[in-house]
Amino acid sequence: KDCRSEKQPSSSSPVLNRLSAQQQSTTTTDCTNVCLNAVIGGTGELAHKLEGKLDDIIKQALEKDCPSITEGGENGSSSSNNHATTTTTTKRFPKSVSHYVNGMVRINRKDLFDTYDFGVPMNSNAEKEDVLMLYDTKRAMPSDKQLKHTAEFGVGGEMIPLTDAKSATENCDSMNVMFVKSPQASQRQCVAIVGGQYQGYHIQRWMRLVGEGSKGKQVSDAPLRITGRLTQASGYDEFLYPNQKNLHFHQKIMKDYLTNLDDIKLELGNILKKIAVKNTVIVSTVNKGQSELLMN
């Protein structure tokens, strides 16, 4: 609307010149966004040949001729909560990843932990750190129109918008939470989010290792390979497979337990009825190696 009030300098791009001519030829309908969306997101020959180059051309032209659009509105003002008050037609993510991510926001880590009980302790410095929330569809984004637009498109060079945990998750039917922290400051860790695959609900861990088990070690020029959860940053694998002697020993214990299960449940049931408070019994268990500590 700011650009329509006066004739703009001719652009070197014939596409932009045609769009500008369409924009200036009407006083009742602003079709700029419709035209730009059609060209940028289209699948025709023009969009295919440009391969995203038009985004940079349009951005440069807007920065030159319409600074009020790229700087957050008139006089570069922006709304509260870090959300700009204008719109842009360039999405944050390309179409090739749109099947699993279409927008993102930030949430203060302490706010998220205060809102949801994740069952793990909250580490220090949470008040100063943010969580990155990704949305696989526009329908899952916050209801606030400006926040939704900024999460999906961004405005100029604006950073990822910050919002509260309740707003960020208000339209999420489900939420997958992944806790990440590099085991050592010197280790160069990468995180890959793979869309379009089976929803496994677990994290694969890959490391550059040579050797197996207690003989494993990390080598920087070795190829990445899948490893277990108990593999240390040095490459040592704490999970040592049991030998046949261990297997036979525990199989006998399980056989004795399952053979006498009904008698055990009857005996235990009589004890529980005597000690239950409001039909509730709290049971604590420890590993066999800690049994002496428990008795002490």
Secondary structure, 3 states (H helix, E strand, C coil): CCHHHCCCCCCCCHHHHHHHHHHHCCCCCCCHHHHHHHHHHCCCHHHHHHCCHHHHHHHHHHHHHCHHHHCCCHHHCCCCCCCCCCCCCCCCCCHHHCCCCCEEEEEEHHHHHHHCCCCCCCCCCHHHCEEEEEECCHHHCCCCHHHHHHHHCCCCCCCCCEECHHHHHCCCCCCCCCCCCCCCCCCCCCCCCCCCCCCCCCCCEEEEEECCHHHCEECCCCCEEEECCCECCCCCECCCCCCHHHHHHHHHHHHHHHHCHHHHHHHHHHHHHHHCECCECCCCCCCHHHHHHHHC
